[in-house]
């Protein structure tokens, strides 16, 4: 059952996932809002509801495996895979900044793979996971995210579905108005 935009926004607010302040994003950009999805995903009924909605657009895509980047994509991959009757795995950061399959995870040539992520801003993490899937011989069939912060600007070359699209501005550090105001920069995942 799909979730309406207002329902997703309500979940993000009620769980403390949507935060206000001056934040350093994974991409290196700065923003006045931050989405800390661990706050929502710590509640299994909330994770189940969000992941069921993430799985739904890909129900007919014959997904065999769902993969997400560690750490944020671990719970998502598991729960979306459960709803699709697929297996779940995750990619981890490698020493050179790329992503890698570890812990014995392998893909067969031609295996149909759905990539999941909590939020997309520049798409960098998803691009790295897509590269891992392709290098391992898998075939990416889509990307499913809870929140698209890019306002639809990111194109992965496969179908992408977001439960919510948010217009949350972000800036390069040199262009950040919050830095100019002297607001302290917070690393919310730290």
C-alpha positions in Angstrom: 0.0 0.0 0.0 1.6 3.3 -1.1 2.2 6.0 1.5 1.1 9.6 0.7 3.6 12.4 0.9 1.9 13.8 4.0 2.1 10.5 5.7 5.8 10.1 5.1 6.4 13.7 6.3 4.4 13.0 9.4 6.6 9.9 10.1 9.8 11.9 9.6 8.6 14.6 12.0 7.1 12.3 14.7 10.3 10.2 14.9 12.7 13.2 15.0 14.2 12.2 11.6 13.7 15.6 10.1 16.0 18.0 12.0 16.6 21.8 11.7 20.0 23.5 12.2 23.3 23.8 10.2 24.5 20.3 9.1 27.4 18.8 7.2 26.0 16.3 4.7 27.8 13.1 3.6 28.3 14.8 0.2 30.4 17.5 1.9 27.7 20.1 1.3 25.9 22.1 4.1 22.2 22.3 4.7 19.7 23.8 7.2 17.8 20.6 7.5 19.0 17.0 8.0 17.3 13.7 7.7 18.6 11.2 10.3 16.8 8.0 9.3 18.2 6.0 12.1 15.6 7.8 14.2 12.8 6.4 12.2 14.3 2.9 11.5 14.8 2.2 15.2 11.1 1.4 15.3 10.3 -1.9 13.5 6.7 -1.0 12.7 7.9 2.3 11.1 10.6 0.6 9.2 8.2 -2.1 8.0 5.7 0.5 6.8 8.3 2.6 4.9 10.0 -0.4 3.4 6.8 -2.0 2.2 6.1 1.3 0.4 9.6 1.3 -1.0 9.2 -2.3 -2.3 5.8 -1.8 -3.9 6.9 0.0 -7.2 9.3 -2.8 -7.9 7.0 -5.8 -7.1 6.8 -6.8 -10.8 10.5 -6.2 -11.5 11.6 -9.8 -10.6 14.1 -8.5 -8.0 16.3 -11.3 -6.8 18.5 -9.2 -4.4 18.2 -5.9 -2.6 21.4 -4.1 -1.7 22.1 -0.8 0.2 25.1 1.0 1.4 26.3 0.3 5.0 25.2 1.6 7.4 22.0 3.4 6.4 21.0 0.9 3.8 21.4 -2.3 5.9 17.9 -2.2 7.6 16.3 -0.9 4.4 17.8 -3.7 2.2 16.7 -6.4 4.7 13.2 -5.1 5.1 12.6 -4.2 1.4 13.9 -7.7 0.4 11.5 -9.3 2.9 8.6 -7.6 1.2 9.8 -8.7 -2.3 10.7 -12.3 -1.3 14.3 -11.5 -2.3 17.7 -11.8 -0.5 19.4 -8.8 1.2 23.0 -7.6 1.3 24.9 -4.5 1.8 28.0 -2.8 0.4 30.7 -1.3 2.6 33.2 1.5 2.1 36.5 0.4 0.7 39.8 2.1 1.6 39.8 4.2 -1.6 36.3 5.7 -1.0 34.5 3.3 -3.3 32.1 0.6 -2.1 32.8 -3.2 -2.0 31.0 -6.4 -1.4 32.5 -8.1 1.7 31.4 -10.8 4.2 31.1 -13.4 1.5 28.4 -11.5 -0.5 28.4 -12.4 -4.2 26.1 -11.8 -7.1 25.6 -14.2 -10.0 26.0 -12.8 -13.6 22.7 -11.4 -14.6 21.2 -11.3 -11.1 18.5 -8.7 -10.9 19.3 -6.2 -8.1 17.4 -3.3 -6.5 19.5 -0.6 -4.8 18.0 1.1 -1.7 19.0 4.1 0.2 17.5 6.3 2.9 18.1 9.7 1.2 19.6 10.9 -2.1 21.2 14.4 -2.4 23.9 14.1 -5.0 23.5 10.4 -5.6 27.1 9.6 -4.9 26.5 6.7 -2.5 24.0 5.1 -4.8 26.3 5.5 -7.8 29.0 3.7 -5.8 26.6 0.8 -5.0 25.4 0.6 -8.6 29.1 0.3 -9.7 29.6 -2.6 -7.2 26.5 -4.3 -8.6 27.7 -4.0 -12.2 31.3 -5.0 -11.4 30.0 -8.1 -9.7 27.9 -9.0 -12.7 24.5 -8.0 -11.4 21.9 -6.1 -13.3 20.5 -3.0 -11.5 16.7 -2.9 -12.1 16.0 0.2 -10.1 16.7 2.5 -7.1 14.2 3.0 -4.2 14.8 5.7 -1.6 12.8 7.1 1.2 13.7 10.8 0.4 14.9 12.4 -2.8 16.6 15.7 -1.7 17.7 16.4 -5.3 14.2 17.4 -6.4 14.3 14.8 -9.1 17.6 16.0 -10.5 19.6 12.8 -10.0 19.4 10.3 -12.9 20.9 6.8 -12.2 20.0 5.4 -15.6 17.5 3.0 -14.1 14.0 3.7 -12.7 14.1 5.5 -9.4 11.3 5.8 -6.9 11.2 8.0 -3.8 8.5 8.0 -1.1 9.0 11.7 -0.8 10.7 14.4 -2.8 11.9 17.3 -0.6 13.2 20.7 -1.7 15.9 21.0 1.0 18.6 23.4 -0.2 22.2 22.5 0.2 25.4 24.5 -0.5 29.0 24.1 -1.0 30.8 25.2 2.1 32.1 28.4 0.4 28.5 29.4 -0.5 26.8 28.5 2.7 24.6 31.3 4.2 24.5 29.5 7.5 28.3 29.6 7.7 28.2 33.4 7.0 25.7 33.7 9.9 28.2 32.0 12.1 25.9 29.1 13.0 27.9 26.1 14.4 28.2 23.3 11.9 26.9 19.9 13.2 28.0 16.5 12.0 24.7 14.7 12.8 26.0 11.2 12.2 29.1 11.8 14.4 
